[in-house]
């Protein structure tokens, strides 16, 4: 589905936060950062925000990417959602 720019709720380019939740794993942030870099080569890994769940079993990560198109965001969401270490993508 192709949405004309004037009907999009997002102005491109813009900074866009993507929240991801996965099981606690010491490699999660690094592995998912590599996925994000495939879609936003200028992404700065130092900006990843991490929050452990209350019980400590999960970790929430926020990646603020430079969104340049709806297609880029859709492809990034699909790649993250399909990753075996990811439980939820928002």
HTML snippet that shows the backbone in 3Dmol.js (N, CA, C, O; Angstrom):
<script src="https://3Dmol.org/build/3Dmol-min.js"></script>
<div id="view" style="width:600px;height:400px;position:relative"></div>
<script>
const pdb = `
ATOM      1  N   UNK A   1       0.845  -1.184   0.000  1.00  0.00           N
ATOM      2  CA  UNK A   1       0.000   0.000   0.000  1.00  0.00           C
ATOM      3  C   UNK A   1       0.887   1.243   0.000  1.00  0.00           C
ATOM      4  O   UNK A   1       1.730   1.409   0.882  1.00  0.00           O
ATOM      5  N   UNK A   2       0.702   2.086  -0.958  1.00  0.00           N
ATOM      6  CA  UNK A   2       1.511   3.288  -1.093  1.00  0.00           C
ATOM      7  C   UNK A   2       0.692   4.501  -0.647  1.00  0.00           C
ATOM      8  O   UNK A   2      -0.322   4.832  -1.261  1.00  0.00           O
ATOM      9  N   UNK A   3       1.130   5.149   0.406  1.00  0.00           N
ATOM     10  CA  UNK A   3       0.420   6.309   0.952  1.00  0.00           C
ATOM     11  C   UNK A   3       1.084   7.571   0.429  1.00  0.00           C
ATOM     12  O   UNK A   3       2.291   7.748   0.595  1.00  0.00           O
ATOM     13  N   UNK A   4       0.309   8.455  -0.204  1.00  0.00           N
ATOM     14  CA  UNK A   4       0.894   9.715  -0.680  1.00  0.00           C
ATOM     15  C   UNK A   4       1.436  10.529   0.497  1.00  0.00           C
ATOM     16  O   UNK A   4       0.859  10.503   1.584  1.00  0.00           O
ATOM     17  N   UNK A   5       2.549  11.256   0.287  1.00  0.00           N
ATOM     18  CA  UNK A   5       3.163  12.027   1.382  1.00  0.00           C
ATOM     19  C   UNK A   5       2.190  12.957   2.102  1.00  0.00           C
ATOM     20  O   UNK A   5       2.299  13.140   3.315  1.00  0.00           O
ATOM     21  N   UNK A   6       1.253  13.539   1.384  1.00  0.00           N
ATOM     22  CA  UNK A   6       0.321  14.478   2.030  1.00  0.00           C
ATOM     23  C   UNK A   6      -0.677  13.778   2.948  1.00  0.00           C
ATOM     24  O   UNK A   6      -1.334  14.439   3.752  1.00  0.00           O
ATOM     25  N   UNK A   7      -0.804  12.448   2.844  1.00  0.00           N
ATOM     26  CA  UNK A   7      -1.716  11.696   3.711  1.00  0.00           C
ATOM     27  C   UNK A   7      -0.976  10.968   4.838  1.00  0.00           C
ATOM     28  O   UNK A   7      -1.612  10.356   5.695  1.00  0.00           O
ATOM     29  N   UNK A   8       0.327  11.027   4.847  1.00  0.00           N
ATOM     30  CA  UNK A   8       1.118  10.358   5.874  1.00  0.00           C
ATOM     31  C   UNK A   8       1.081  11.157   7.169  1.00  0.00           C
ATOM     32  O   UNK A   8       1.038  12.387   7.155  1.00  0.00           O
ATOM     33  N   UNK A   9       1.097  10.448   8.274  1.00  0.00           N
ATOM     34  CA  UNK A   9       1.153  11.108   9.582  1.00  0.00           C
ATOM     35  C   UNK A   9       2.591  11.442   9.973  1.00  0.00           C
ATOM     36  O   UNK A   9       2.833  12.142  10.956  1.00  0.00           O
ATOM     37  N   UNK A  10       3.539  10.932   9.192  1.00  0.00           N
ATOM     38  CA  UNK A  10       4.954  11.155   9.451  1.00  0.00           C
ATOM     39  C   UNK A  10       5.522  12.013   8.338  1.00  0.00           C
ATOM     40  O   UNK A  10       5.268  11.770   7.159  1.00  0.00           O
ATOM     41  N   UNK A  11       6.293  13.020   8.724  1.00  0.00           N
ATOM     42  CA  UNK A  11       7.009  13.835   7.735  1.00  0.00           C
ATOM     43  C   UNK A  11       8.382  13.235   7.541  1.00  0.00           C
ATOM     44  O   UNK A  11       9.087  12.952   8.509  1.00  0.00           O
ATOM     45  N   UNK A  12       8.761  13.042   6.296  1.00  0.00           N
ATOM     46  CA  UNK A  12      10.075  12.473   5.999  1.00  0.00           C
ATOM     47  C   UNK A  12      10.987  13.550   5.457  1.00  0.00           C
ATOM     48  O   UNK A  12      10.532  14.414   4.708  1.00  0.00           O
ATOM     49  N   UNK A  13      12.250  13.527   5.810  1.00  0.00           N
ATOM     50  CA  UNK A  13      12.872  12.681   6.827  1.00  0.00           C
ATOM     51  C   UNK A  13      12.562  13.188   8.227  1.00  0.00           C
ATOM     52  O   UNK A  13      12.301  14.374   8.428  1.00  0.00           O
ATOM     53  N   UNK A  14      12.592  12.279   9.188  1.00  0.00           N
ATOM     54  CA  UNK A  14      12.394  12.655  10.592  1.00  0.00           C
ATOM     55  C   UNK A  14      12.977  11.569  11.493  1.00  0.00           C
ATOM     56  O   UNK A  14      13.189  10.434  11.068  1.00  0.00           O
ATOM     57  N   UNK A  15      13.227  11.941  12.733  1.00  0.00           N
ATOM     58  CA  UNK A  15      13.688  10.968  13.719  1.00  0.00           C
ATOM     59  C   UNK A  15      12.469  10.217  14.234  1.00  0.00           C
ATOM     60  O   UNK A  15      11.465  10.824  14.607  1.00  0.00           O
ATOM     61  N   UNK A  16      12.566   8.888  14.251  1.00  0.00           N
ATOM     62  CA  UNK A  16      11.410   8.054  14.569  1.00  0.00           C
ATOM     63  C   UNK A  16      11.819   6.965  15.564  1.00  0.00           C
ATOM     64  O   UNK A  16      12.693   6.153  15.258  1.00  0.00           O
ATOM     65  N   UNK A  17      11.199   6.934  16.752  1.00  0.00           N
ATOM     66  CA  UNK A  17      11.551   5.905  17.741  1.00  0.00           C
ATOM     67  C   UNK A  17      10.850   4.580  17.451  1.00  0.00           C
ATOM     68  O   UNK A  17       9.658   4.546  17.147  1.00  0.00           O
ATOM     69  N   UNK A  18      11.600   3.508  17.549  1.00  0.00           N
ATOM     70  CA  UNK A  18      11.056   2.155  17.414  1.00  0.00           C
ATOM     71  C   UNK A  18      11.388   1.417  18.697  1.00  0.00           C
ATOM     72  O   UNK A  18      12.551   1.311  19.086  1.00  0.00           O
ATOM     73  N   UNK A  19      10.349   0.907  19.352  1.00  0.00           N
ATOM     74  CA  UNK A  19      10.542   0.193  20.617  1.00  0.00           C
ATOM     75  C   UNK A  19      10.481  -1.310  20.359  1.00  0.00           C
ATOM     76  O   UNK A  19       9.599  -1.805  19.658  1.00  0.00           O
ATOM     77  N   UNK A  20      11.437  -2.013  20.943  1.00  0.00           N
ATOM     78  CA  UNK A  20      11.555  -3.458  20.761  1.00  0.00           C
ATOM     79  C   UNK A  20      11.701  -4.096  22.138  1.00  0.00           C
ATOM     80  O   UNK A  20      12.399  -3.572  23.007  1.00  0.00           O
ATOM     81  N   UNK A  21      11.032  -5.234  22.326  1.00  0.00           N
ATOM     82  CA  UNK A  21      11.184  -5.958  23.574  1.00  0.00           C
ATOM     83  C   UNK A  21      11.617  -7.386  23.264  1.00  0.00           C
ATOM     84  O   UNK A  21      11.091  -8.027  22.354  1.00  0.00           O
ATOM     85  N   UNK A  22      12.578  -7.867  24.032  1.00  0.00           N
ATOM     86  CA  UNK A  22      13.056  -9.238  23.878  1.00  0.00           C
ATOM     87  C   UNK A  22      13.481  -9.797  25.211  1.00  0.00           C
ATOM     88  O   UNK A  22      13.618  -9.065  26.191  1.00  0.00           O
ATOM     89  N   UNK A  23      13.690 -11.107  25.243  1.00  0.00           N
ATOM     90  CA  UNK A  23      14.175 -11.748  26.469  1.00  0.00           C
ATOM     91  C   UNK A  23      15.548 -11.187  26.829  1.00  0.00           C
ATOM     92  O   UNK A  23      16.340 -10.838  25.954  1.00  0.00           O
ATOM     93  N   UNK A  24      15.809 -11.108  28.107  1.00  0.00           N
ATOM     94  CA  UNK A  24      17.103 -10.606  28.596  1.00  0.00           C
ATOM     95  C   UNK A  24      18.223 -11.455  27.996  1.00  0.00           C
ATOM     96  O   UNK A  24      18.254 -12.672  28.179  1.00  0.00           O
ATOM     97  N   UNK A  25      19.123 -10.816  27.293  1.00  0.00           N
ATOM     98  CA  UNK A  25      20.258 -11.489  26.662  1.00  0.00           C
ATOM     99  C   UNK A  25      21.355 -10.444  26.505  1.00  0.00           C
ATOM    100  O   UNK A  25      21.088  -9.348  26.013  1.00  0.00           O
ATOM    101  N   UNK A  26      22.591 -10.761  26.913  1.00  0.00           N
ATOM    102  CA  UNK A  26      23.653  -9.763  26.844  1.00  0.00           C
ATOM    103  C   UNK A  26      23.997  -9.311  25.420  1.00  0.00           C
ATOM    104  O   UNK A  26      24.646  -8.280  25.243  1.00  0.00           O
ATOM    105  N   UNK A  27      23.573 -10.066  24.410  1.00  0.00           N
ATOM    106  CA  UNK A  27      23.882  -9.695  23.023  1.00  0.00           C
ATOM    107  C   UNK A  27      22.725  -9.020  22.303  1.00  0.00           C
ATOM    108  O   UNK A  27      22.877  -8.599  21.157  1.00  0.00           O
ATOM    109  N   UNK A  28      21.571  -8.910  22.953  1.00  0.00           N
ATOM    110  CA  UNK A  28      20.365  -8.399  22.282  1.00  0.00           C
ATOM    111  C   UNK A  28      20.570  -7.028  21.649  1.00  0.00           C
ATOM    112  O   UNK A  28      20.267  -6.849  20.469  1.00  0.00           O
ATOM    113  N   UNK A  29      21.074  -6.063  22.401  1.00  0.00           N
ATOM    114  CA  UNK A  29      21.239  -4.705  21.874  1.00  0.00           C
ATOM    115  C   UNK A  29      22.180  -4.685  20.670  1.00  0.00           C
ATOM    116  O   UNK A  29      21.896  -4.024  19.671  1.00  0.00           O
ATOM    117  N   UNK A  30      23.284  -5.395  20.759  1.00  0.00           N
ATOM    118  CA  UNK A  30      24.254  -5.418  19.663  1.00  0.00           C
ATOM    119  C   UNK A  30      23.664  -6.076  18.412  1.00  0.00           C
ATOM    120  O   UNK A  30      23.805  -5.554  17.307  1.00  0.00           O
ATOM    121  N   UNK A  31      23.013  -7.206  18.588  1.00  0.00           N
ATOM    122  CA  UNK A  31      22.440  -7.933  17.451  1.00  0.00           C
ATOM    123  C   UNK A  31      21.375  -7.090  16.755  1.00  0.00           C
ATOM    124  O   UNK A  31      21.354  -7.005  15.527  1.00  0.00           O
ATOM    125  N   UNK A  32      20.494  -6.468  17.531  1.00  0.00           N
ATOM    126  CA  UNK A  32      19.424  -5.675  16.922  1.00  0.00           C
ATOM    127  C   UNK A  32      19.947  -4.361  16.351  1.00  0.00           C
ATOM    128  O   UNK A  32      19.386  -3.841  15.387  1.00  0.00           O
ATOM    129  N   UNK A  33      21.011  -3.820  16.932  1.00  0.00           N
ATOM    130  CA  UNK A  33      21.634  -2.629  16.361  1.00  0.00           C
ATOM    131  C   UNK A  33      22.142  -2.938  14.957  1.00  0.00           C
ATOM    132  O   UNK A  33      22.036  -2.099  14.063  1.00  0.00           O
ATOM    133  N   UNK A  34      22.680  -4.112  14.760  1.00  0.00           N
ATOM    134  CA  UNK A  34      23.159  -4.510  13.432  1.00  0.00           C
ATOM    135  C   UNK A  34      22.008  -4.574  12.427  1.00  0.00           C
ATOM    136  O   UNK A  34      22.182  -4.229  11.258  1.00  0.00           O
ATOM    137  N   UNK A  35      20.840  -5.011  12.880  1.00  0.00           N
ATOM    138  CA  UNK A  35      19.655  -5.025  12.009  1.00  0.00           C
ATOM    139  C   UNK A  35      19.266  -3.591  11.655  1.00  0.00           C
ATOM    140  O   UNK A  35      19.025  -3.281  10.488  1.00  0.00           O
ATOM    141  N   UNK A  36      19.206  -2.725  12.652  1.00  0.00           N
ATOM    142  CA  UNK A  36      18.829  -1.326  12.425  1.00  0.00           C
ATOM    143  C   UNK A  36      19.794  -0.650  11.453  1.00  0.00           C
ATOM    144  O   UNK A  36      19.367   0.110  10.584  1.00  0.00           O
ATOM    145  N   UNK A  37      21.076  -0.918  11.595  1.00  0.00           N
ATOM    146  CA  UNK A  37      22.074  -0.292  10.725  1.00  0.00           C
ATOM    147  C   UNK A  37      21.895  -0.675   9.249  1.00  0.00           C
ATOM    148  O   UNK A  37      22.320   0.067   8.364  1.00  0.00           O
ATOM    149  N   UNK A  38      21.283  -1.803   8.987  1.00  0.00           N
ATOM    150  CA  UNK A  38      21.008  -2.194   7.602  1.00  0.00           C
ATOM    151  C   UNK A  38      20.023  -1.235   6.941  1.00  0.00           C
ATOM    152  O   UNK A  38      20.055  -1.050   5.725  1.00  0.00           O
ATOM    153  N   UNK A  39      19.152  -0.628   7.736  1.00  0.00           N
ATOM    154  CA  UNK A  39      18.118   0.257   7.211  1.00  0.00           C
ATOM    155  C   UNK A  39      18.418   1.735   7.444  1.00  0.00           C
ATOM    156  O   UNK A  39      17.872   2.601   6.761  1.00  0.00           O
ATOM    157  N   UNK A  40      19.281   2.013   8.403  1.00  0.00           N
ATOM    158  CA  UNK A  40      19.712   3.383   8.694  1.00  0.00           C
ATOM    159  C   UNK A  40      21.215   3.355   8.981  1.00  0.00           C
ATOM    160  O   UNK A  40      21.625   3.288  10.140  1.00  0.00           O
ATOM    161  N   UNK A  41      22.038   3.405   7.922  1.00  0.00           N
ATOM    162  CA  UNK A  41      23.496   3.300   8.101  1.00  0.00           C
ATOM    163  C   UNK A  41      24.099   4.400   8.971  1.00  0.00           C
ATOM    164  O   UNK A  41      25.210   4.236   9.476  1.00  0.00           O
ATOM    165  N   UNK A  42      23.401   5.504   9.155  1.00  0.00           N
ATOM    166  CA  UNK A  42      23.901   6.606   9.983  1.00  0.00           C
ATOM    167  C   UNK A  42      23.489   6.476  11.451  1.00  0.00           C
ATOM    168  O   UNK A  42      23.837   7.326  12.269  1.00  0.00           O
ATOM    169  N   UNK A  43      22.744   5.410  11.788  1.00  0.00           N
ATOM    170  CA  UNK A  43      22.280   5.217  13.161  1.00  0.00           C
ATOM    171  C   UNK A  43      23.467   5.156  14.128  1.00  0.00           C
ATOM    172  O   UNK A  43      24.466   4.488  13.861  1.00  0.00           O
ATOM    173  N   UNK A  44      23.341   5.860  15.247  1.00  0.00           N
ATOM    174  CA  UNK A  44      24.393   5.893  16.264  1.00  0.00           C
ATOM    175  C   UNK A  44      24.054   4.889  17.367  1.00  0.00           C
ATOM    176  O   UNK A  44      23.124   5.123  18.140  1.00  0.00           O
ATOM    177  N   UNK A  45      24.787   3.777  17.457  1.00  0.00           N
ATOM    178  CA  UNK A  45      24.497   2.762  18.479  1.00  0.00           C
ATOM    179  C   UNK A  45      24.530   3.299  19.913  1.00  0.00           C
ATOM    180  O   UNK A  45      23.901   2.723  20.801  1.00  0.00           O
ATOM    181  N   UNK A  46      25.250   4.385  20.145  1.00  0.00           N
ATOM    182  CA  UNK A  46      25.321   4.956  21.499  1.00  0.00           C
ATOM    183  C   UNK A  46      23.983   5.540  21.946  1.00  0.00           C
ATOM    184  O   UNK A  46      23.811   5.833  23.129  1.00  0.00           O
ATOM    185  N   UNK A  47      23.033   5.715  21.028  1.00  0.00           N
ATOM    186  CA  UNK A  47      21.746   6.313  21.377  1.00  0.00           C
ATOM    187  C   UNK A  47      20.680   5.287  21.764  1.00  0.00           C
ATOM    188  O   UNK A  47      19.557   5.664  22.099  1.00  0.00           O
ATOM    189  N   UNK A  48      21.014   4.000  21.723  1.00  0.00           N
ATOM    190  CA  UNK A  48      20.033   2.971  22.084  1.00  0.00           C
ATOM    191  C   UNK A  48      19.671   3.135  23.561  1.00  0.00           C
ATOM    192  O   UNK A  48      20.544   3.189  24.427  1.00  0.00           O
ATOM    193  N   UNK A  49      18.382   3.211  23.825  1.00  0.00           N
ATOM    194  CA  UNK A  49      17.898   3.295  25.205  1.00  0.00           C
ATOM    195  C   UNK A  49      17.489   1.894  25.647  1.00  0.00           C
ATOM    196  O   UNK A  49      16.809   1.182  24.909  1.00  0.00           O
ATOM    197  N   UNK A  50      17.905   1.493  26.859  1.00  0.00           N
ATOM    198  CA  UNK A  50      17.593   0.161  27.376  1.00  0.00           C
ATOM    199  C   UNK A  50      16.890   0.266  28.721  1.00  0.00           C
ATOM    200  O   UNK A  50      17.295   1.033  29.595  1.00  0.00           O
ATOM    201  N   UNK A  51      15.818  -0.527  28.870  1.00  0.00           N
ATOM    202  CA  UNK A  51      15.085  -0.581  30.122  1.00  0.00           C
ATOM    203  C   UNK A  51      14.727  -2.032  30.439  1.00  0.00           C
ATOM    204  O   UNK A  51      13.997  -2.668  29.679  1.00  0.00           O
ATOM    205  N   UNK A  52      15.236  -2.561  31.557  1.00  0.00           N
ATOM    206  CA  UNK A  52      14.860  -3.934  31.934  1.00  0.00           C
ATOM    207  C   UNK A  52      13.417  -3.970  32.445  1.00  0.00           C
ATOM    208  O   UNK A  52      12.914  -2.986  32.988  1.00  0.00           O
ATOM    209  N   UNK A  53      12.771  -5.103  32.266  1.00  0.00           N
ATOM    210  CA  UNK A  53      11.422  -5.275  32.806  1.00  0.00           C
ATOM    211  C   UNK A  53      11.498  -5.361  34.325  1.00  0.00           C
ATOM    212  O   UNK A  53      12.569  -5.557  34.900  1.00  0.00           O
ATOM    213  N   UNK A  54      10.366  -5.213  34.949  1.00  0.00           N
ATOM    214  CA  UNK A  54      10.325  -5.244  36.414  1.00  0.00           C
ATOM    215  C   UNK A  54      10.882  -6.553  36.963  1.00  0.00           C
ATOM    216  O   UNK A  54      11.596  -6.556  37.966  1.00  0.00           O
ATOM    217  N   UNK A  55      10.555  -7.656  36.310  1.00  0.00           N
ATOM    218  CA  UNK A  55      11.030  -8.960  36.774  1.00  0.00           C
ATOM    219  C   UNK A  55      12.419  -9.311  36.284  1.00  0.00           C
ATOM    220  O   UNK A  55      13.002 -10.301  36.725  1.00  0.00           O
ATOM    221  N   UNK A  56      12.958  -8.506  35.373  1.00  0.00           N
ATOM    222  CA  UNK A  56      14.301  -8.748  34.882  1.00  0.00           C
ATOM    223  C   UNK A  56      14.407  -9.813  33.797  1.00  0.00           C
ATOM    224  O   UNK A  56      15.512 -10.151  33.373  1.00  0.00           O
ATOM    225  N   UNK A  57      13.275 -10.346  33.343  1.00  0.00           N
ATOM    226  CA  UNK A  57      13.311 -11.384  32.312  1.00  0.00           C
ATOM    227  C   UNK A  57      13.380 -10.819  30.899  1.00  0.00           C
ATOM    228  O   UNK A  57      13.836 -11.498  29.979  1.00  0.00           O
ATOM    229  N   UNK A  58      12.934  -9.589  30.727  1.00  0.00           N
ATOM    230  CA  UNK A  58      12.895  -8.948  29.409  1.00  0.00           C
ATOM    231  C   UNK A  58      13.649  -7.629  29.458  1.00  0.00           C
ATOM    232  O   UNK A  58      13.910  -7.071  30.524  1.00  0.00           O
ATOM    233  N   UNK A  59      13.987  -7.153  28.275  1.00  0.00           N
ATOM    234  CA  UNK A  59      14.590  -5.823  28.177  1.00  0.00           C
ATOM    235  C   UNK A  59      13.907  -5.082  27.039  1.00  0.00           C
ATOM    236  O   UNK A  59      13.659  -5.644  25.972  1.00  0.00           O
ATOM    237  N   UNK A  60      13.609  -3.818  27.283  1.00  0.00           N
ATOM    238  CA  UNK A  60      13.035  -2.959  26.256  1.00  0.00           C
ATOM    239  C   UNK A  60      14.123  -2.079  25.667  1.00  0.00           C
ATOM    240  O   UNK A  60      14.912  -1.481  26.399  1.00  0.00           O
ATOM    241  N   UNK A  61      14.163  -2.000  24.355  1.00  0.00           N
ATOM    242  CA  UNK A  61      15.146  -1.175  23.654  1.00  0.00           C
ATOM    243  C   UNK A  61      14.412  -0.160  22.803  1.00  0.00           C
ATOM    244  O   UNK A  61      13.395  -0.482  22.188  1.00  0.00           O
ATOM    245  N   UNK A  62      14.913   1.054  22.762  1.00  0.00           N
ATOM    246  CA  UNK A  62      14.372   2.072  21.865  1.00  0.00           C
ATOM    247  C   UNK A  62      15.472   2.502  20.909  1.00  0.00           C
ATOM    248  O   UNK A  62      16.542   2.950  21.322  1.00  0.00           O
ATOM    249  N   UNK A  63      15.184   2.355  19.622  1.00  0.00           N
ATOM    250  CA  UNK A  63      16.083   2.775  18.556  1.00  0.00           C
ATOM    251  C   UNK A  63      15.446   3.980  17.875  1.00  0.00           C
ATOM    252  O   UNK A  63      14.366   3.850  17.299  1.00  0.00           O
ATOM    253  N   UNK A  64      16.075   5.133  17.922  1.00  0.00           N
ATOM    254  CA  UNK A  64      15.549   6.303  17.223  1.00  0.00           C
ATOM    255  C   UNK A  64      16.295   6.413  15.903  1.00  0.00           C
ATOM    256  O   UNK A  64      17.460   6.807  15.853  1.00  0.00           O
ATOM    257  N   UNK A  65      15.586   6.051  14.831  1.00  0.00           N
ATOM    258  CA  UNK A  65      16.183   6.009  13.495  1.00  0.00           C
ATOM    259  C   UNK A  65      15.815   7.263  12.709  1.00  0.00           C
ATOM    260  O   UNK A  65      14.866   7.971  13.045  1.00  0.00           O
ATOM    261  N   UNK A  66      16.573   7.515  11.678  1.00  0.00           N
ATOM    262  CA  UNK A  66      16.262   8.611  10.755  1.00  0.00           C
ATOM    263  C   UNK A  66      15.389   8.013   9.668  1.00  0.00           C
ATOM    264  O   UNK A  66      15.883   7.350   8.756  1.00  0.00           O
ATOM    265  N   UNK A  67      14.091   8.251   9.769  1.00  0.00           N
ATOM    266  CA  UNK A  67      13.133   7.709   8.811  1.00  0.00           C
ATOM    267  C   UNK A  67      13.144   8.554   7.549  1.00  0.00           C
ATOM    268  O   UNK A  67      12.937   9.766   7.593  1.00  0.00           O
ATOM    269  N   UNK A  68      13.389   7.896   6.426  1.00  0.00           N
ATOM    270  CA  UNK A  68      13.438   8.613   5.152  1.00  0.00           C
ATOM    271  C   UNK A  68      12.258   8.266   4.256  1.00  0.00           C
ATOM    272  O   UNK A  68      11.991   8.976   3.287  1.00  0.00           O
ATOM    273  N   UNK A  69      11.538   7.172   4.569  1.00  0.00           N
ATOM    274  CA  UNK A  69      10.373   6.791   3.768  1.00  0.00           C
ATOM    275  C   UNK A  69       9.531   5.769   4.520  1.00  0.00           C
ATOM    276  O   UNK A  69      10.000   5.121   5.455  1.00  0.00           O
ATOM    277  N   UNK A  70       8.297   5.642   4.098  1.00  0.00           N
ATOM    278  CA  UNK A  70       7.404   4.627   4.664  1.00  0.00           C
ATOM    279  C   UNK A  70       7.957   3.233   4.373  1.00  0.00           C
ATOM    280  O   UNK A  70       7.896   2.342   5.221  1.00  0.00           O
ATOM    281  N   UNK A  71       8.488   3.056   3.185  1.00  0.00           N
ATOM    282  CA  UNK A  71       9.050   1.761   2.794  1.00  0.00           C
ATOM    283  C   UNK A  71      10.205   1.360   3.715  1.00  0.00           C
ATOM    284  O   UNK A  71      10.297   0.203   4.124  1.00  0.00           O
ATOM    285  N   UNK A  72      11.076   2.301   4.038  1.00  0.00           N
ATOM    286  CA  UNK A  72      12.195   2.022   4.931  1.00  0.00           C
ATOM    287  C   UNK A  72      11.681   1.561   6.300  1.00  0.00           C
ATOM    288  O   UNK A  72      12.158   0.563   6.841  1.00  0.00           O
ATOM    289  N   UNK A  73      10.707   2.292   6.857  1.00  0.00           N
ATOM    290  CA  UNK A  73      10.166   1.933   8.168  1.00  0.00           C
ATOM    291  C   UNK A  73       9.470   0.573   8.125  1.00  0.00           C
ATOM    292  O   UNK A  73       9.655  -0.243   9.028  1.00  0.00           O
ATOM    293  N   UNK A  74       8.673   0.323   7.086  1.00  0.00           N
ATOM    294  CA  UNK A  74       7.986  -0.959   6.969  1.00  0.00           C
ATOM    295  C   UNK A  74       8.982  -2.110   6.908  1.00  0.00           C
ATOM    296  O   UNK A  74       8.792  -3.135   7.563  1.00  0.00           O
ATOM    297  N   UNK A  75      10.037  -1.943   6.126  1.00  0.00           N
ATOM    298  CA  UNK A  75      11.048  -2.995   6.001  1.00  0.00           C
ATOM    299  C   UNK A  75      11.794  -3.217   7.310  1.00  0.00           C
ATOM    300  O   UNK A  75      12.095  -4.355   7.671  1.00  0.00           O
ATOM    301  N   UNK A  76      12.091  -2.140   8.018  1.00  0.00           N
ATOM    302  CA  UNK A  76      12.763  -2.263   9.313  1.00  0.00           C
ATOM    303  C   UNK A  76      11.860  -2.967  10.320  1.00  0.00           C
ATOM    304  O   UNK A  76      12.317  -3.856  11.040  1.00  0.00           O
ATOM    305  N   UNK A  77      10.590  -2.585  10.382  1.00  0.00           N
ATOM    306  CA  UNK A  77       9.644  -3.246  11.280  1.00  0.00           C
ATOM    307  C   UNK A  77       9.559  -4.741  10.972  1.00  0.00           C
ATOM    308  O   UNK A  77       9.563  -5.563  11.888  1.00  0.00           O
ATOM    309  N   UNK A  78       9.484  -5.093   9.700  1.00  0.00           N
ATOM    310  CA  UNK A  78       9.406  -6.509   9.313  1.00  0.00           C
ATOM    311  C   UNK A  78      10.669  -7.268   9.746  1.00  0.00           C
ATOM    312  O   UNK A  78      10.583  -8.380  10.266  1.00  0.00           O
ATOM    313  N   UNK A  79      11.828  -6.663   9.527  1.00  0.00           N
ATOM    314  CA  UNK A  79      13.088  -7.318   9.900  1.00  0.00           C
ATOM    315  C   UNK A  79      13.173  -7.528  11.409  1.00  0.00           C
ATOM    316  O   UNK A  79      13.586  -8.594  11.865  1.00  0.00           O
ATOM    317  N   UNK A  80      12.786  -6.519  12.183  1.00  0.00           N
ATOM    318  CA  UNK A  80      12.831  -6.652  13.640  1.00  0.00           C
ATOM    319  C   UNK A  80      11.785  -7.654  14.128  1.00  0.00           C
ATOM    320  O   UNK A  80      12.082  -8.505  14.966  1.00  0.00           O
ATOM    321  N   UNK A  81      10.575  -7.554  13.608  1.00  0.00           N
ATOM    322  CA  UNK A  81       9.483  -8.431  14.034  1.00  0.00           C
ATOM    323  C   UNK A  81       9.808  -9.897  13.730  1.00  0.00           C
ATOM    324  O   UNK A  81       9.430 -10.782  14.497  1.00  0.00           O
ATOM    325  N   UNK A  82      10.494 -10.156  12.638  1.00  0.00           N
ATOM    326  CA  UNK A  82      10.826 -11.511  12.248  1.00  0.00           C
ATOM    327  C   UNK A  82      12.072 -12.067  12.919  1.00  0.00           C
ATOM    328  O   UNK A  82      12.392 -13.241  12.735  1.00  0.00           O
ATOM    329  N   UNK A  83      12.774 -11.261  13.683  1.00  0.00           N
ATOM    330  CA  UNK A  83      14.011 -11.705  14.325  1.00  0.00           C
ATOM    331  C   UNK A  83      13.675 -12.640  15.491  1.00  0.00           C
ATOM    332  O   UNK A  83      12.773 -12.341  16.274  1.00  0.00           O
ATOM    333  N   UNK A  84      14.376 -13.755  15.617  1.00  0.00           N
ATOM    334  CA  UNK A  84      14.051 -14.720  16.676  1.00  0.00           C
ATOM    335  C   UNK A  84      14.263 -14.220  18.107  1.00  0.00           C
ATOM    336  O   UNK A  84      13.706 -14.798  19.040  1.00  0.00           O
ATOM    337  N   UNK A  85      15.056 -13.158  18.303  1.00  0.00           N
ATOM    338  CA  UNK A  85      15.290 -12.654  19.650  1.00  0.00           C
ATOM    339  C   UNK A  85      14.239 -11.633  20.080  1.00  0.00           C
ATOM    340  O   UNK A  85      14.233 -11.194  21.231  1.00  0.00           O
ATOM    341  N   UNK A  86      13.354 -11.254  19.165  1.00  0.00           N
ATOM    342  CA  UNK A  86      12.380 -10.178  19.428  1.00  0.00           C
ATOM    343  C   UNK A  86      11.020 -10.754  19.796  1.00  0.00           C
ATOM    344  O   UNK A  86      10.507 -11.647  19.122  1.00  0.00           O
ATOM    345  N   UNK A  87      10.442 -10.230  20.878  1.00  0.00           N
ATOM    346  CA  UNK A  87       9.098 -10.621  21.289  1.00  0.00           C
ATOM    347  C   UNK A  87       8.049  -9.645  20.773  1.00  0.00           C
ATOM    348  O   UNK A  87       6.981 -10.061  20.323  1.00  0.00           O
ATOM    349  N   UNK A  88       8.351  -8.333  20.836  1.00  0.00           N
ATOM    350  CA  UNK A  88       7.385  -7.288  20.461  1.00  0.00           C
ATOM    351  C   UNK A  88       8.114  -6.136  19.800  1.00  0.00           C
ATOM    352  O   UNK A  88       9.227  -5.784  20.192  1.00  0.00           O
ATOM    353  N   UNK A  89       7.466  -5.537  18.773  1.00  0.00           N
ATOM    354  CA  UNK A  89       7.979  -4.315  18.137  1.00  0.00           C
ATOM    355  C   UNK A  89       6.839  -3.314  18.136  1.00  0.00           C
ATOM    356  O   UNK A  89       5.729  -3.629  17.707  1.00  0.00           O
ATOM    357  N   UNK A  90       7.111  -2.104  18.617  1.00  0.00           N
ATOM    358  CA  UNK A  90       6.103  -1.024  18.629  1.00  0.00           C
ATOM    359  C   UNK A  90       6.638   0.168  17.882  1.00  0.00           C
ATOM    360  O   UNK A  90       5.953   1.185  17.772  1.00  0.00           O
TER     361      UNK A  90
END
`;
const viewer = $3Dmol.createViewer("view");
viewer.addModel(pdb, "pdb");
viewer.setStyle({}, {cartoon: {color: "spectrum"}});
viewer.zoomTo();
viewer.render();
</script>
